[in-house]
């Protein structure tokens, strides 16, 4: 698989991961003092999850050893996004 194809796969994941990580960090910075301990811990968990997603997304484009479509990495990022939606719903109900 050539570099352009790998980055075509990786670009949407990188953009969404970076956007969600930025939103989590901005929300934490803006509302940290008004949140309870549970909301803070969930926010930290979301930040770590989106940082991992960003790292995995970047690895899709950078790893030259990839020969086929990196379904496992793309699936991992998609599962992290779905998990983040569920965690965010729990945080909203607190």
Secondary structure, DSSP 8 states (H G I E B T S, - for coil): --HHHHHHHHHHHHHHHHHHHHHHHHHHHHHGGGS-HHHHHHHHHHHHHHHHHHHHHHHHHH-TT--S--HHHHHHHHHHHHHHHHHHHHHHH-
